[in-house]
């Protein structure tokens, strides 16, 4: 088998097939470990965590804390998490797992054939595309003439910028705005809607906006960018209300798109830059030997979901499955209705399943339960703890179809919600899952009480 793309998704697919007895090659053009290890998940969270720890300490009287973060030490620790962008350790792991690492850019070159910079590899079994996604850059007048950051530069910068303009209020935008603001940068966040995080419940976006403002981030909402220019080292972003914002750097955080460019997908009826359509085993539509997993499929652009899909793909290839069974139920559930996600801002946002709007659009008979997170555990956790929780119940089945938490350190509540949704646990049964006292998890009891149990 040949895997194109050696990020976490490709590594999981390859490890699965190697463990199943297939000789497996992983083709990687940059660093084994991919975007997550070097420019996304790990470095971004390493930048955010010290600020969260300092903020948490300040919320508990009696803890002596300094006035500012030591930016140099934060960046040094971030560099350690990326191994200084050296993938030697990842390569050693791969080779130890029985994988053959092939350096170079892989491109589909025919049936079961992959061209790697002129060298053609042929797979007897299958080819799996795990090339991930790349930043989606808007067509803005002047942008091509202005140096700008994407998520890669934002997570790998070696010093805090004096000022930073962030265009885009999604996950990358809010996380990087807060990280750099807490490291001393003057940050302006430009959001086209009325609040950041538009794909989440509105209350989550509002609470995150409040948190950003408390950290000194200037939020400019309800406007779109119309052009970019630069002068004397300053980048200016023109806005649709005839104003402009300026900074030493501009971060474009306007989403991502599948990395299917220069991959040869056109010969199989697909369009470069668009997702590869797959079934629930990861088999690409219309090509019986080609599979894909992760961001490149457009299903759920999250590392953990991609790794999950990669394991299903690997199992399907090893067993020779030609239809989605026995993965239909778990994969369909996880990919389509039970995707967990955390936004690692302060406050954190943790959600799984459908939002209220999505559940209603799906035609479900639902009941929505909203609560402030105000339990003994939260009051002990921080003075003035502010947080909210929402539970969405399918009234016909009496099971959960969506849960959202927003507040300091709520990420660790999320897996319980994911288990409840994936497992189809009824609220009547969930009532007997007694939360420990005094923890923030006691919010589960309050949600069920508010539901009427």
Secondary structure as the mmCIF struct_conf table of DSSP 4:
data_model
#
loop_
_struct_conf.conf_type_id
_struct_conf.id
_struct_conf.beg_label_comp_id
_struct_conf.beg_label_asym_id
_struct_conf.beg_label_seq_id
_struct_conf.end_label_comp_id
_struct_conf.end_label_asym_id
_struct_conf.end_label_seq_id
STRN STRN1 UNK A 2 UNK A 4
STRN STRN2 UNK A 7 UNK A 7
HELX_RH_AL_P HELX_RH_AL_P1 UNK A 8 UNK A 19
TURN_TY1_P TURN_TY1_P1 UNK A 20 UNK A 21
STRN STRN3 UNK A 24 UNK A 28
BEND BEND1 UNK A 29 UNK A 30
TURN_TY1_P TURN_TY1_P2 UNK A 32 UNK A 32
STRN STRN4 UNK A 33 UNK A 33
HELX_RH_AL_P HELX_RH_AL_P2 UNK A 34 UNK A 38
TURN_TY1_P TURN_TY1_P3 UNK A 39 UNK A 39
BEND BEND2 UNK A 40 UNK A 40
HELX_RH_AL_P HELX_RH_AL_P3 UNK A 41 UNK A 58
TURN_TY1_P TURN_TY1_P4 UNK A 59 UNK A 59
BEND BEND3 UNK A 60 UNK A 60
TURN_TY1_P TURN_TY1_P5 UNK A 61 UNK A 62
BEND BEND4 UNK A 67 UNK A 68
HELX_RH_AL_P HELX_RH_AL_P4 UNK A 71 UNK A 81
TURN_TY1_P TURN_TY1_P6 UNK A 82 UNK A 82
HELX_RH_3T_P HELX_RH_3T_P1 UNK A 83 UNK A 85
HELX_RH_AL_P HELX_RH_AL_P5 UNK A 88 UNK A 96
TURN_TY1_P TURN_TY1_P7 UNK A 97 UNK A 98
STRN STRN5 UNK A 99 UNK A 103
BEND BEND5 UNK A 104 UNK A 104
STRN STRN6 UNK A 106 UNK A 108
BEND BEND6 UNK A 110 UNK A 110
TURN_TY1_P TURN_TY1_P8 UNK A 111 UNK A 112
STRN STRN7 UNK A 113 UNK A 116
TURN_TY1_P TURN_TY1_P9 UNK A 117 UNK A 118
STRN STRN8 UNK A 119 UNK A 122
BEND BEND7 UNK A 124 UNK A 125
STRN STRN9 UNK A 127 UNK A 129
STRN STRN10 UNK A 133 UNK A 135
TURN_TY1_P TURN_TY1_P10 UNK A 141 UNK A 142
HELX_RH_3T_P HELX_RH_3T_P2 UNK A 143 UNK A 145
BEND BEND8 UNK A 146 UNK A 146
STRN STRN11 UNK A 149 UNK A 149
HELX_RH_AL_P HELX_RH_AL_P6 UNK A 151 UNK A 156
BEND BEND9 UNK A 158 UNK A 159
BEND BEND10 UNK A 162 UNK A 162
STRN STRN12 UNK A 163 UNK A 167
BEND BEND11 UNK A 170 UNK A 170
HELX_RH_AL_P HELX_RH_AL_P7 UNK A 171 UNK A 182
TURN_TY1_P TURN_TY1_P11 UNK A 183 UNK A 184
STRN STRN13 UNK A 186 UNK A 191
BEND BEND12 UNK A 192 UNK A 196
TURN_TY1_P TURN_TY1_P12 UNK A 198 UNK A 199
BEND BEND13 UNK A 200 UNK A 200
HELX_RH_AL_P HELX_RH_AL_P8 UNK A 202 UNK A 214
TURN_TY1_P TURN_TY1_P13 UNK A 215 UNK A 216
HELX_LH_PP_P HELX_LH_PP_P1 UNK A 217 UNK A 217
STRN STRN14 UNK A 218 UNK A 221
BEND BEND14 UNK A 222 UNK A 222
STRN STRN15 UNK A 225 UNK A 231
TURN_TY1_P TURN_TY1_P14 UNK A 232 UNK A 233
STRN STRN16 UNK A 234 UNK A 239
TURN_TY1_P TURN_TY1_P15 UNK A 240 UNK A 241
BEND BEND15 UNK A 242 UNK A 242
STRN STRN17 UNK A 244 UNK A 247
BEND BEND16 UNK A 248 UNK A 248
STRN STRN18 UNK A 249 UNK A 252
BEND BEND17 UNK A 254 UNK A 254
STRN STRN19 UNK A 256 UNK A 258
TURN_TY1_P TURN_TY1_P16 UNK A 261 UNK A 262
BEND BEND18 UNK A 263 UNK A 263
HELX_RH_3T_P HELX_RH_3T_P3 UNK A 265 UNK A 268
TURN_TY1_P TURN_TY1_P17 UNK A 269 UNK A 269
TURN_TY1_P TURN_TY1_P18 UNK A 272 UNK A 273
BEND BEND19 UNK A 274 UNK A 274
HELX_LH_PP_P HELX_LH_PP_P2 UNK A 275 UNK A 277
STRN STRN20 UNK A 278 UNK A 278
TURN_TY1_P TURN_TY1_P19 UNK A 280 UNK A 281
STRN STRN21 UNK A 283 UNK A 284
TURN_TY1_P TURN_TY1_P20 UNK A 285 UNK A 286
TURN_TY1_P TURN_TY1_P21 UNK A 288 UNK A 289
STRN STRN22 UNK A 290 UNK A 292
HELX_RH_3T_P HELX_RH_3T_P4 UNK A 294 UNK A 297
TURN_TY1_P TURN_TY1_P22 UNK A 298 UNK A 298
BEND BEND20 UNK A 299 UNK A 299
HELX_RH_AL_P HELX_RH_AL_P9 UNK A 303 UNK A 319
TURN_TY1_P TURN_TY1_P23 UNK A 320 UNK A 320
BEND BEND21 UNK A 323 UNK A 324
TURN_TY1_P TURN_TY1_P24 UNK A 325 UNK A 326
BEND BEND22 UNK A 327 UNK A 327
HELX_RH_AL_P HELX_RH_AL_P10 UNK A 328 UNK A 332
HELX_RH_PI_P HELX_RH_PI_P1 UNK A 333 UNK A 337
STRN STRN23 UNK A 341 UNK A 343
BEND BEND23 UNK A 345 UNK A 347
STRN STRN24 UNK A 348 UNK A 353
HELX_RH_AL_P HELX_RH_AL_P11 UNK A 356 UNK A 361
TURN_TY1_P TURN_TY1_P25 UNK A 362 UNK A 363
STRN STRN25 UNK A 366 UNK A 372
BEND BEND24 UNK A 375 UNK A 375
HELX_RH_AL_P HELX_RH_AL_P12 UNK A 376 UNK A 381
TURN_TY1_P TURN_TY1_P26 UNK A 383 UNK A 384
STRN STRN26 UNK A 388 UNK A 394
TURN_TY1_P TURN_TY1_P27 UNK A 395 UNK A 398
STRN STRN27 UNK A 399 UNK A 407
TURN_TY1_P TURN_TY1_P28 UNK A 408 UNK A 409
HELX_RH_3T_P HELX_RH_3T_P5 UNK A 411 UNK A 413
HELX_RH_AL_P HELX_RH_AL_P13 UNK A 414 UNK A 422
TURN_TY1_P TURN_TY1_P29 UNK A 423 UNK A 424
STRN STRN28 UNK A 426 UNK A 426
HELX_RH_AL_P HELX_RH_AL_P14 UNK A 427 UNK A 430
TURN_TY1_P TURN_TY1_P30 UNK A 431 UNK A 432
BEND BEND25 UNK A 433 UNK A 433
HELX_LH_PP_P HELX_LH_PP_P3 UNK A 434 UNK A 436
TURN_TY1_P TURN_TY1_P31 UNK A 437 UNK A 438
BEND BEND26 UNK A 439 UNK A 439
HELX_RH_3T_P HELX_RH_3T_P6 UNK A 440 UNK A 442
HELX_RH_AL_P HELX_RH_AL_P15 UNK A 443 UNK A 451
TURN_TY1_P TURN_TY1_P32 UNK A 452 UNK A 452
#
